[in-house]
């Protein structure tokens, strides 16, 4: 392996690791107010929603395709199924929709 490539890989690893490590070390002893803690607990859900919702409507030329897949995934998830089962059930629902209506 060329030294340039090795240094590039190490540099990219450091650039990725350092911004994640610094807040963990610096903020580990700071006690946040209850309101801030509650807001930060919801950030992963908000981020996930921001990533998933546009994909639901842009997955196909037919917006109903993504909506049906999302509804199937939500229903299966509410029944308490494993994530793999939710994904496979949603895919199966969309396969059936494709076969029947396209």
N, CA, C and O atoms as a Tinker XYZ file with bonds, in Angstrom:
   408  protein
     1  N      0.856000   -1.176000    0.000000    73     2
     2  CA     0.000000    0.000000    0.000000    64     1     3
     3  C      0.896000    1.231000    0.000000    63     2     4     5
     4  O      1.912000    1.283000    0.693000    81     3
     5  N      0.504000    2.198000   -0.774000    73     3     6
     6  CA     1.247000    3.441000   -0.874000    64     5     7
     7  C      1.129000    4.218000    0.439000    63     6     8     9
     8  O      0.079000    4.204000    1.081000    81     7
     9  N      2.221000    4.900000    0.839000    73     7    10
    10  CA     2.204000    5.667000    2.093000    64     9    11
    11  C      1.170000    6.790000    2.054000    63    10    12    13
    12  O      0.576000    7.120000    3.080000    81    11
    13  N      0.957000    7.367000    0.899000    73    11    14
    14  CA    -0.017000    8.449000    0.780000    64    13    15
    15  C     -1.418000    7.951000    1.138000    63    14    16    17
    16  O     -2.164000    8.618000    1.855000    81    15
    17  N     -1.755000    6.781000    0.630000    73    15    18
    18  CA    -3.073000    6.212000    0.913000    64    17    19
    19  C     -3.194000    5.897000    2.403000    63    18    20    21
    20  O     -4.241000    6.149000    3.000000    81    19
    21  N     -2.154000    5.355000    3.004000    73    19    22
    22  CA    -2.174000    5.029000    4.426000    64    21    23
    23  C     -2.351000    6.288000    5.269000    63    22    24    25
    24  O     -3.161000    6.303000    6.196000    81    23
    25  N     -1.606000    7.332000    4.957000    73    23    26
    26  CA    -1.745000    8.594000    5.696000    64    25    27
    27  C     -3.135000    9.210000    5.487000    63    26    28    29
    28  O     -3.689000    9.822000    6.400000    81    27
    29  N     -3.689000    9.048000    4.293000    73    27    30
    30  CA    -5.019000    9.568000    4.020000    64    29    31
    31  C     -6.067000    8.830000    4.866000    63    30    32    33
    32  O     -6.976000    9.456000    5.412000    81    31
    33  N     -5.940000    7.520000    4.971000    73    31    34
    34  CA    -6.876000    6.733000    5.775000    64    33    35
    35  C     -6.762000    7.119000    7.246000    63    34    36    37
    36  O     -7.778000    7.291000    7.920000    81    35
    37  N     -5.544000    7.256000    7.746000    73    35    38
    38  CA    -5.339000    7.660000    9.148000    64    37    39
    39  C     -5.903000    9.065000    9.368000    63    38    40    41
    40  O     -6.568000    9.313000   10.374000    81    39
    41  N     -5.644000    9.979000    8.441000    73    39    42
    42  CA    -6.152000   11.346000    8.573000    64    41    43
    43  C     -7.666000   11.395000    8.580000    63    42    44    45
    44  O     -8.256000   12.124000    9.378000    81    43
    45  N     -8.309000   10.631000    7.703000    73    43    46
    46  CA    -9.768000   10.612000    7.671000    64    45    47
    47  C    -10.329000   10.008000    8.952000    63    46    48    49
    48  O    -11.373000   10.442000    9.441000    81    47
    49  N     -9.644000    9.011000    9.494000    73    47    50
    50  CA   -10.075000    8.429000   10.767000    64    49    51
    51  C     -9.996000    9.440000   11.896000    63    50    52    53
    52  O    -10.908000    9.521000   12.718000    81    51
    53  N     -8.919000   10.212000   11.948000    73    51    54
    54  CA    -8.774000   11.228000   12.990000    64    53    55
    55  C     -9.803000   12.345000   12.832000    63    54    56    57
    56  O    -10.385000   12.806000   13.814000    81    55
    57  N    -10.021000   12.774000   11.600000    73    55    58
    58  CA   -10.990000   13.841000   11.351000    64    57    59
    59  C    -12.395000   13.384000   11.737000    63    58    60    61
    60  O    -13.217000   14.202000   12.148000    81    59
    61  N    -12.676000   12.104000   11.612000    73    59    62
    62  CA   -13.979000   11.578000   12.007000    64    61    63
    63  C    -14.063000   11.374000   13.516000    63    62    64    65
    64  O    -15.091000   11.667000   14.126000    81    63
    65  N    -12.992000   10.877000   14.116000    73    63    66
    66  CA   -13.010000   10.512000   15.532000    64    65    67
    67  C    -12.954000   11.715000   16.471000    63    66    68    69
    68  O    -13.691000   11.764000   17.455000    81    67
    69  N    -12.096000   12.676000   16.179000    73    67    70
    70  CA   -11.869000   13.798000   17.096000    64    69    71
    71  C    -13.134000   14.620000   17.349000    63    70    72    73
    72  O    -13.422000   14.900000   18.513000    81    71
    73  N    -13.909000   15.026000   16.335000    73    71    74
    74  CA   -15.124000   15.798000   16.647000    64    73    75
    75  C    -16.157000   15.018000   17.462000    63    74    76    77
    76  O    -17.000000   15.624000   18.124000    81    75
    77  N    -16.105000   13.712000   17.424000    73    75    78
    78  CA   -17.042000   12.919000   18.226000    64    77    79
    79  C    -16.515000   12.692000   19.630000    63    78    80    81
    80  O    -17.296000   12.567000   20.573000    81    79
    81  N    -15.208000   12.639000   19.778000    73    79    82
    82  CA   -14.610000   12.366000   21.071000    64    81    83
    83  C    -14.585000   13.598000   21.965000    63    82    84    85
    84  O    -14.796000   13.484000   23.173000    81    83
    85  N    -14.333000   14.762000   21.401000    73    83    86
    86  CA   -14.197000   15.983000   22.200000    64    85    87
    87  C    -15.462000   16.287000   23.003000    63    86    88    89
    88  O    -15.347000   16.506000   24.209000    81    87
    89  N    -16.656000   16.316000   22.418000    73    87    90
    90  CA   -17.843000   16.580000   23.245000    64    89    91
    91  C    -18.057000   15.526000   24.324000    63    90    92    93
    92  O    -18.514000   15.841000   25.422000    81    91
    93  N    -17.729000   14.281000   24.013000    73    91    94
    94  CA   -17.891000   13.221000   24.997000    64    93    95
    95  C    -17.001000   13.446000   26.203000    63    94    96    97
    96  O    -17.440000   13.263000   27.339000    81    95
    97  N    -15.768000   13.837000   25.976000    73    95    98
    98  CA   -14.823000   14.069000   27.074000    64    97    99
    99  C    -15.135000   15.376000   27.795000    63    98   100   101
   100  O    -15.151000   15.417000   29.026000    81    99
   101  N    -15.382000   16.438000   27.042000    73    99   102
   102  CA   -15.572000   17.754000   27.642000    64   101   103
   103  C    -16.913000   17.845000   28.374000    63   102   104   105
   104  O    -16.984000   18.426000   29.457000    81   103
   105  N    -17.953000   17.287000   27.807000    73   103   106
   106  CA   -19.283000   17.440000   28.369000    64   105   107
   107  C    -19.705000   16.301000   29.294000    63   106   108   109
   108  O    -20.842000   16.287000   29.766000    81   107
   109  N    -18.815000   15.349000   29.563000    73   107   110
   110  CA   -19.210000   14.195000   30.369000    64   109   111
   111  C    -19.502000   14.562000   31.822000    63   110   112   113
   112  O    -20.291000   13.875000   32.471000    81   111
   113  N    -18.901000   15.611000   32.346000    73   111   114
   114  CA   -19.104000   15.983000   33.741000    64   113   115
   115  C    -20.121000   17.108000   33.924000    63   114   116   117
   116  O    -20.407000   17.508000   35.053000    81   115
   117  N    -20.661000   17.612000   32.836000    73   115   118
   118  CA   -21.610000   18.721000   32.911000    64   117   119
   119  C    -23.027000   18.164000   33.039000    63   118   120   121
   120  O    -23.434000   17.296000   32.266000    81   119
   121  N    -23.762000   18.664000   34.008000    73   119   122
   122  CA   -25.155000   18.262000   34.213000    64   121   123
   123  C    -26.055000   19.265000   33.507000    63   122   124   125
   124  O    -26.075000   20.443000   33.865000    81   123
   125  N    -26.796000   18.809000   32.512000    73   123   126
   126  CA   -27.690000   19.674000   31.756000    64   125   127
   127  C    -29.022000   19.822000   32.483000    63   126   128   129
   128  O    -29.422000   18.933000   33.235000    81   127
   129  N    -29.711000   20.945000   32.263000    73   127   130
   130  CA   -31.053000   21.094000   32.834000    64   129   131
   131  C    -32.002000   20.014000   32.299000    63   130   132   133
   132  O    -31.776000   19.460000   31.223000    81   131
   133  N    -33.040000   19.729000   33.040000    73   131   134
   134  CA   -33.986000   18.682000   32.666000    64   133   135
   135  C    -34.598000   18.953000   31.292000    63   134   136   137
   136  O    -34.765000   18.029000   30.495000    81   135
   137  N    -34.936000   20.223000   31.009000    73   135   138
   138  CA   -35.520000   20.564000   29.715000    64   137   139
   139  C    -34.557000   20.206000   28.578000    63   138   140   141
   140  O    -34.974000   19.631000   27.572000    81   139
   141  N    -33.280000   20.542000   28.732000    73   139   142
   142  CA   -32.284000   20.239000   27.699000    64   141   143
   143  C    -32.117000   18.729000   27.538000    63   142   144   145
   144  O    -31.960000   18.241000   26.418000    81   143
   145  N    -32.151000   17.994000   28.632000    73   143   146
   146  CA   -32.043000   16.539000   28.556000    64   145   147
   147  C    -33.223000   15.949000   27.783000    63   146   148   149
   148  O    -33.048000   15.052000   26.959000    81   147
   149  N    -34.428000   16.462000   28.056000    73   147   150
   150  CA   -35.613000   15.958000   27.360000    64   149   151
   151  C    -35.569000   16.285000   25.871000    63   150   152   153
   152  O    -35.976000   15.469000   25.044000    81   151
   153  N    -35.085000   17.462000   25.529000    73   151   154
   154  CA   -34.965000   17.833000   24.117000    64   153   155
   155  C    -33.955000   16.927000   23.422000    63   154   156   157
   156  O    -34.215000   16.426000   22.328000    81   155
   157  N    -32.816000   16.718000   24.048000    73   155   158
   158  CA   -31.764000   15.902000   23.437000    64   157   159
   159  C    -32.161000   14.432000   23.319000    63   158   160   161
   160  O    -31.666000   13.730000   22.438000    81   159
   161  N    -33.043000   13.963000   24.191000    73   159   162
   162  CA   -33.512000   12.577000   24.081000    64   161   163
   163  C    -34.326000   12.374000   22.813000    63   162   164   165
   164  O    -34.375000   11.263000   22.286000    81   163
   165  N    -34.968000   13.429000   22.312000    73   163   166
   166  CA   -35.814000   13.314000   21.128000    64   165   167
   167  C    -35.076000   13.593000   19.823000    63   166   168   169
   168  O    -35.653000   13.416000   18.750000    81   167
   169  N    -33.846000   14.015000   19.880000    73   167   170
   170  CA   -33.085000   14.335000   18.668000    64   169   171
   171  C    -32.933000   13.124000   17.747000    63   170   172   173
   172  O    -33.110000   13.281000   16.539000    81   171
   173  N    -32.611000   11.917000   18.249000    73   171   174
   174  CA   -32.493000   10.793000   17.310000    64   173   175
   175  C    -33.786000   10.501000   16.556000    63   174   176   177
   176  O    -33.743000   10.161000   15.373000    81   175
   177  N    -34.930000   10.626000   17.215000    73   175   178
   178  CA   -36.203000   10.371000   16.543000    64   177   179
   179  C    -36.480000   11.437000   15.493000    63   178   180   181
   180  O    -36.955000   11.123000   14.402000    81   179
   181  N    -36.192000   12.680000   15.808000    73   179   182
   182  CA   -36.408000   13.764000   14.851000    64   181   183
   183  C    -35.492000   13.603000   13.640000    63   182   184   185
   184  O    -35.913000   13.820000   12.504000    81   183
   185  N    -34.253000   13.226000   13.885000    73   183   186
   186  CA   -33.307000   13.016000   12.794000    64   185   187
   187  C    -33.747000   11.862000   11.917000    63   186   188   189
   188  O    -33.706000   11.953000   10.690000    81   187
   189  N    -34.166000   10.779000   12.545000    73   187   190
   190  CA   -34.622000    9.628000   11.784000    64   189   191
   191  C    -35.838000    9.987000   10.937000    63   190   192   193
   192  O    -35.937000    9.581000    9.779000    81   191
   193  N    -36.752000   10.741000   11.511000    73   191   194
   194  CA   -37.921000   11.179000   10.751000    64   193   195
   195  C    -37.540000   12.062000    9.580000    63   194   196   197
   196  O    -38.104000   11.938000    8.493000    81   195
   197  N    -36.580000   12.958000    9.798000    73   195   198
   198  CA   -36.139000   13.851000    8.721000    64   197   199
   199  C    -35.455000   13.079000    7.602000    63   198   200   201
   200  O    -35.482000   13.513000    6.450000    81   199
   201  N    -34.852000   11.958000    7.916000    73   199   202
   202  CA   -34.208000   11.151000    6.882000    64   201   203
   203  C    -35.193000   10.242000    6.155000    63   202   204   205
   204  O    -35.055000   10.008000    4.954000    81   203
   205  N    -36.182000    9.732000    6.875000    73   203   206
   206  CA   -37.082000    8.744000    6.293000    64   205   207
   207  C    -38.241000    9.372000    5.520000    63   206   208   209
   208  O    -38.569000    8.909000    4.428000    81   207
   209  N    -38.862000   10.410000    6.062000    73   207   210
   210  CA   -40.085000   10.957000    5.460000    64   209   211
   211  C    -39.878000   11.416000    4.014000    63   210   212   213
   212  O    -40.720000   11.090000    3.177000    81   211
   213  N    -38.827000   12.143000    3.668000    73   211   214
   214  CA   -38.673000   12.506000    2.239000    64   213   215
   215  C    -38.511000   11.282000    1.340000    63   214   216   217
   216  O    -38.984000   11.271000    0.204000    81   215
   217  N    -37.844000   10.261000    1.855000    73   215   218
   218  CA   -37.661000    9.046000    1.062000    64   217   219
   219  C    -38.961000    8.328000    0.779000    63   218   220   221
   220  O    -39.093000    7.666000   -0.251000    81   219
   221  N    -39.921000    8.448000    1.677000    73   219   222
   222  CA   -41.218000    7.808000    1.473000    64   221   223
   223  C    -41.896000    8.373000    0.223000    63   222   224   225
   224  O    -42.485000    7.625000   -0.557000    81   223
   225  N    -41.816000    9.673000    0.037000    73   223   226
   226  CA   -42.510000   10.303000   -1.084000    64   225   227
   227  C    -41.685000   10.333000   -2.363000    63   226   228   229
   228  O    -42.234000   10.562000   -3.441000    81   227
   229  N    -40.389000   10.108000   -2.265000    73   227   230
   230  CA   -39.525000   10.193000   -3.444000    64   229   231
   231  C    -39.008000    8.839000   -3.916000    63   230   232   233
   232  O    -38.175000    8.787000   -4.821000    81   231
   233  N    -39.481000    7.737000   -3.323000    73   231   234
   234  CA   -38.953000    6.419000   -3.667000    64   233   235
   235  C    -39.346000    5.988000   -5.080000    63   234   236   237
   236  O    -38.626000    5.225000   -5.724000    81   235
   237  N    -40.478000    6.474000   -5.551000    73   235   238
   238  CA   -40.984000    6.056000   -6.849000    64   237   239
   239  C    -41.727000    7.227000   -7.485000    63   238   240   241
   240  O    -41.985000    8.243000   -6.840000    81   239
   241  N    -42.060000    7.065000   -8.744000    73   239   242
   242  CA   -42.864000    8.097000   -9.405000    64   241   243
   243  C    -44.267000    8.146000   -8.815000    63   242   244   245
   244  O    -44.932000    9.182000   -8.849000    81   243
   245  N    -44.709000    7.014000   -8.274000    73   243   246
   246  CA   -46.020000    6.925000   -7.639000    64   245   247
   247  C    -45.849000    7.176000   -6.140000    63   246   248   249
   248  O    -45.321000    6.309000   -5.444000    81   247
   249  N    -46.275000    8.323000   -5.620000    73   247   250
   250  CA   -46.102000    8.609000   -4.188000    64   249   251
   251  C    -46.849000    7.625000   -3.296000    63   250   252   253
   252  O    -46.463000    7.417000   -2.145000    81   251
   253  N    -47.903000    7.024000   -3.811000    73   251   254
   254  CA   -48.661000    6.049000   -3.030000    64   253   255
   255  C    -47.816000    4.815000   -2.715000    63   254   256   257
   256  O    -48.039000    4.149000   -1.704000    81   255
   257  N    -46.861000    4.514000   -3.567000    73   255   258
   258  CA   -45.969000    3.373000   -3.370000    64   257   259
   259  C    -45.229000    3.499000   -2.038000    63   258   260   261
   260  O    -45.219000    2.557000   -1.246000    81   259
   261  N    -44.620000    4.638000   -1.788000    73   259   262
   262  CA   -43.895000    4.849000   -0.536000    64   261   263
   263  C    -44.814000    4.922000    0.667000    63   262   264   265
   264  O    -44.472000    4.442000    1.747000    81   263
   265  N    -45.982000    5.523000    0.480000    73   263   266
   266  CA   -46.939000    5.647000    1.585000    64   265   267
   267  C    -47.432000    4.267000    2.007000    63   266   268   269
   268  O    -47.546000    3.994000    3.202000    81   267
   269  N    -47.725000    3.398000    1.051000    73   267   270
   270  CA   -48.171000    2.040000    1.371000    64   269   271
   271  C    -47.067000    1.278000    2.106000    63   270   272   273
   272  O    -47.340000    0.573000    3.078000    81   271
   273  N    -45.836000    1.415000    1.648000    73   271   274
   274  CA   -44.715000    0.764000    2.326000    64   273   275
   275  C    -44.541000    1.262000    3.746000    63   274   276   277
   276  O    -44.283000    0.476000    4.657000    81   275
   277  N    -44.680000    2.563000    3.940000    73   275   278
   278  CA   -44.533000    3.140000    5.283000    64   277   279
   279  C    -45.661000    2.680000    6.202000    63   278   280   281
   280  O    -45.420000    2.351000    7.363000    81   279
   281  N    -46.881000    2.656000    5.691000    73   279   282
   282  CA   -48.012000    2.214000    6.507000    64   281   283
   283  C    -47.838000    0.743000    6.895000    63   282   284   285
   284  O    -48.098000    0.367000    8.037000    81   283
   285  N    -47.400000   -0.083000    5.947000    73   283   286
   286  CA   -47.164000   -1.495000    6.252000    64   285   287
   287  C    -46.085000   -1.639000    7.325000    63   286   288   289
   288  O    -46.233000   -2.433000    8.254000    81   287
   289  N    -45.012000   -0.878000    7.199000    73   287   290
   290  CA   -43.932000   -0.956000    8.186000    64   289   291
   291  C    -44.408000   -0.503000    9.559000    63   290   292   293
   292  O    -44.061000   -1.119000   10.567000    81   291
   293  N    -45.190000    0.553000    9.613000    73   291   294
   294  CA   -45.698000    1.062000   10.899000    64   293   295
   295  C    -46.615000    0.041000   11.549000    63   294   296   297
   296  O    -46.501000   -0.216000   12.748000    81   295
   297  N    -47.525000   -0.548000   10.774000    73   295   298
   298  CA   -48.444000   -1.537000   11.336000    64   297   299
   299  C    -47.708000   -2.768000   11.855000    63   298   300   301
   300  O    -48.010000   -3.267000   12.939000    81   299
   301  N    -46.757000   -3.247000   11.091000    73   299   302
   302  CA   -45.994000   -4.425000   11.515000    64   301   303
   303  C    -45.164000   -4.095000   12.756000    63   302   304   305
   304  O    -45.053000   -4.915000   13.667000    81   303
   305  N    -44.587000   -2.901000   12.790000    73   303   306
   306  CA   -43.784000   -2.508000   13.954000    64   305   307
   307  C    -44.646000   -2.378000   15.207000    63   306   308   309
   308  O    -44.209000   -2.750000   16.295000    81   307
   309  N    -45.874000   -1.851000   15.066000    73   307   310
   310  CA   -46.764000   -1.721000   16.220000    64   309   311
   311  C    -47.207000   -3.073000   16.760000    63   310   312   313
   312  O    -47.591000   -3.184000   17.924000    81   311
   313  N    -47.155000   -4.101000   15.918000    73   311   314
   314  CA   -47.482000   -5.442000   16.399000    64   313   315
   315  C    -46.326000   -6.046000   17.195000    63   314   316   317
   316  O    -46.458000   -7.132000   17.759000    81   315
   317  N    -45.191000   -5.339000   17.240000    73   315   318
   318  CA   -44.061000   -5.787000   18.050000    64   317   319
   319  C    -43.064000   -6.668000   17.323000    63   318   320   321
   320  O    -42.298000   -7.391000   17.960000    81   319
   321  N    -43.062000   -6.620000   16.017000    73   319   322
   322  CA   -42.164000   -7.472000   15.243000    64   321   323
   323  C    -40.730000   -6.951000   15.284000    63   322   324   325
   324  O    -40.484000   -5.776000   15.555000    81   323
   325  N    -39.806000   -7.842000   15.013000    73   323   326
   326  CA   -38.391000   -7.527000   14.909000    64   325   327
   327  C    -38.169000   -6.600000   13.708000    63   326   328   329
   328  O    -38.985000   -6.579000   12.787000    81   327
   329  N    -37.085000   -5.843000   13.712000    73   327   330
   330  CA   -36.794000   -4.898000   12.631000    64   329   331
   331  C    -36.697000   -5.616000   11.283000    63   330   332   333
   332  O    -37.186000   -5.113000   10.272000    81   331
   333  N    -36.075000   -6.774000   11.272000    73   331   334
   334  CA   -35.948000   -7.526000   10.014000    64   333   335
   335  C    -37.328000   -7.908000    9.490000    63   334   336   337
   336  O    -37.579000   -7.836000    8.287000    81   335
   337  N    -38.213000   -8.311000   10.381000    73   335   338
   338  CA   -39.572000   -8.676000    9.977000    64   337   339
   339  C    -40.306000   -7.448000    9.448000    63   338   340   341
   340  O    -41.054000   -7.546000    8.475000    81   339
   341  N    -40.101000   -6.299000   10.074000    73   339   342
   342  CA   -40.736000   -5.058000    9.614000    64   341   343
   343  C    -40.272000   -4.724000    8.200000    63   342   344   345
   344  O    -41.088000   -4.412000    7.333000    81   343
   345  N    -38.976000   -4.789000    7.972000    73   343   346
   346  CA   -38.436000   -4.469000    6.638000    64   345   347
   347  C    -38.930000   -5.470000    5.599000    63   346   348   349
   348  O    -39.370000   -5.083000    4.516000    81   347
   349  N    -38.856000   -6.755000    5.932000    73   347   350
   350  CA   -39.285000   -7.779000    4.977000    64   349   351
   351  C    -40.794000   -7.695000    4.713000    63   350   352   353
   352  O    -41.234000   -7.899000    3.581000    81   351
   353  N    -41.580000   -7.399000    5.739000    73   351   354
   354  CA   -43.024000   -7.250000    5.556000    64   353   355
   355  C    -43.363000   -6.069000    4.672000    63   354   356   357
   356  O    -44.258000   -6.150000    3.831000    81   355
   357  N    -42.651000   -4.973000    4.862000    73   355   358
   358  CA   -42.874000   -3.794000    4.030000    64   357   359
   359  C    -42.484000   -4.073000    2.578000    63   358   360   361
   360  O    -43.193000   -3.682000    1.651000    81   359
   361  N    -41.371000   -4.739000    2.395000    73   359   362
   362  CA   -40.939000   -5.097000    1.039000    64   361   363
   363  C    -41.955000   -6.035000    0.401000    63   362   364   365
   364  O    -42.318000   -5.869000   -0.764000    81   363
   365  N    -42.411000   -7.017000    1.166000    73   363   366
   366  CA   -43.410000   -7.948000    0.643000    64   365   367
   367  C    -44.702000   -7.246000    0.252000    63   366   368   369
   368  O    -45.303000   -7.556000   -0.777000    81   367
   369  N    -45.123000   -6.297000    1.084000    73   367   370
   370  CA   -46.326000   -5.527000    0.768000    64   369   371
   371  C    -46.149000   -4.752000   -0.530000    63   370   372   373
   372  O    -47.063000   -4.695000   -1.353000    81   371
   373  N    -44.979000   -4.159000   -0.714000    73   371   374
   374  CA   -44.738000   -3.392000   -1.937000    64   373   375
   375  C    -44.605000   -4.279000   -3.164000    63   374   376   377
   376  O    -44.964000   -3.875000   -4.270000    81   375
   377  N    -44.091000   -5.488000   -2.970000    73   375   378
   378  CA   -44.031000   -6.432000   -4.091000    64   377   379
   379  C    -45.452000   -6.793000   -4.524000    63   378   380   381
   380  O    -45.767000   -6.797000   -5.714000    81   379
   381  N    -46.307000   -7.096000   -3.541000    73   379   382
   382  CA   -47.704000   -7.400000   -3.868000    64   381   383
   383  C    -48.388000   -6.219000   -4.547000    63   382   384   385
   384  O    -49.114000   -6.399000   -5.525000    81   383
   385  N    -48.159000   -5.026000   -4.038000    73   383   386
   386  CA   -48.743000   -3.821000   -4.644000    64   385   387
   387  C    -48.266000   -3.673000   -6.091000    63   386   388   389
   388  O    -49.056000   -3.356000   -6.981000    81   387
   389  N    -46.977000   -3.904000   -6.318000    73   387   390
   390  CA   -46.416000   -3.781000   -7.676000    64   389   391
   391  C    -47.029000   -4.799000   -8.613000    63   390   392   393
   392  O    -47.363000   -4.483000   -9.755000    81   391
   393  N    -47.177000   -6.032000   -8.127000    73   391   394
   394  CA   -47.718000   -7.081000   -8.979000    64   393   395
   395  C    -49.195000   -6.865000   -9.296000    63   394   396   397
   396  O    -49.647000   -7.150000  -10.405000    81   395
   397  N    -49.937000   -6.365000   -8.323000    73   395   398
   398  CA   -51.377000   -6.217000   -8.511000    64   397   399
   399  C    -51.776000   -4.935000   -9.240000    63   398   400   401
   400  O    -52.748000   -4.932000   -9.996000    81   399
   401  N    -51.042000   -3.858000   -9.021000    73   399   402
   402  CA   -51.501000   -2.564000   -9.532000    64   401   403
   403  C    -50.587000   -1.915000  -10.571000    63   402   404   405
   404  O    -50.836000   -0.777000  -10.970000    81   403
   405  N    -49.555000   -2.594000  -11.013000    73   403   406
   406  CA   -48.718000   -2.009000  -12.070000    64   405   407
   407  C    -48.456000   -2.978000  -13.172000    63   406   408
   408  O    -47.768000   -2.643000  -14.137000    81   407
